[in-house]
Amino acid sequence: MSSQEISFQSTAAADRDLIFAIIEGHRELLAHYDAALSVSAKLDSGPEFDAAEEISCQRNHALAEHGNVLIRSTPTTIAGVIALTRYVGSLQEWDLPDDDAWYRTFLEALADAIDGITMAQRLGQDGN
């Protein structure tokens, strides 16, 4: 398989699997949170610091909520399973939900995704 064919397949998978948008959303929220933290880190206590801290807290909350969506999402393609696994594996511990058992939820969602993809492939082969 040529690299052009692989690239086309990855693009096609991204068009069919919403997990890529969920990953990108998390990546953007993480960048916004990091940017807010870098601003407040440069400030001393006072009204500007308090305002920057408030923004950091809001962005952290949005990131945490999306983190819960991320770990509960079920990819619909093998490319999505791979992308989600690699993305979550690349995150720092503090970029993931505070729940100590988040990984169970994540692994169950991945197993369900693989199960569903396998079933769809079997049905597609049986239907031919």
N, C-alpha and C positions, 0 to 999 in steps of 0.2 A: 504494500500500500504506500503510495507516495505521500510526501508531506502535504501536498496540495489537497489530496483526498482526505487526509486526517483533519486538516484545517476546515474543510468544508463540512465534514461530519461534526466537528466540535461546534461550528456555527449553527448547524441545523439543530443540534441537541439544545443549544442555548435558546433557540427560538421556541422549542417545545417544552422546556423545563423551567418553571418559574424560580427554581432554586438559585439560578444565576442572578436574578434580580434581587433575591433576598440576601445573597452573599454581598452583592454590590452595595445594597442599602446598609448593611452592617459595616462594611468597609468605610462608607461615607460618614456614618454616625461616629465611628471610631476616630476618624480624622478630625471631625468637628470637636469631639470631646478632647482629643489631644491638643488641638489648637487653643481651646478654652483654658486648659490646664497650663499651657505655656504662658498665657497672658497673666493669669493669676500668680504664677510662680515669680514673675518679675515685679510684682507690686508688694508694697509694704501694707500693713494694716491701715484701714481707713475706708472711706466710702467707695473708692474705686476698687479696692480689694474685695469689699463686700459684694459689689455688683458683679465683679468677675467670678467670684465664688458662686454666686447665685446662678449665673449662666453655666458654670461648670456642673453644678448640681442638676440643673435641668437637662443638660446634654448627657450626663451620666445616667439619669433616669430613662431617657429615650433610648440610650444604648442598651441598658439592662432589659428594657421591654423587648427591644428587637433581638437581643441575645436569646431571650426565651422563645421567640418566634423561630430563630435560626435553628436552635437545637431540637425543636419539635417539627420542623419542616420535613416533608417526605419528598425527596427527589423522584422524578418520573423517568429518568434515563440513567444509564450507567455512567455517562459523562458527568451527570449531576451528582451522583453518589461520590465519584472520585473528587470532583471539585469541592463538594461540601466537606468531605473527610480531610482533604489537604488544607482547606481554609481553617477549619476548626483546629486542626493539628498545629497550625502556624500561630495561633493566638496565644497571648500570654495568659496566665492564670487569672489575672484581674480583668481581662477582657471578656470573661465568660460569666454566666450566672453565679450568684453567691451560693445557691443551693448545692450542698455537698454531693448530692446524688444526680446532678444534671447529666452526667455521662450515661447513666442508665436510660434516661429518657432519650438521649441522643442515639445511643446504640439500638434501642428498640425501634426508633423511627428509621434508622438506616436498615435494620433487618426487615422491617415492613416494606421499605422501598425496594430492596433487592428482591424480596418475595413477590411484590406486585409486578416488577419488571420481568422477572422470570416467568410468572404466570402469563403475562401479556405476550411474551415471546413464544411460549408454548401454544397459546391459543392462536397466535398468528401463523405458526407453522402448521398447526392442525387444520386451520382454515384454508390452506393452500391446496 
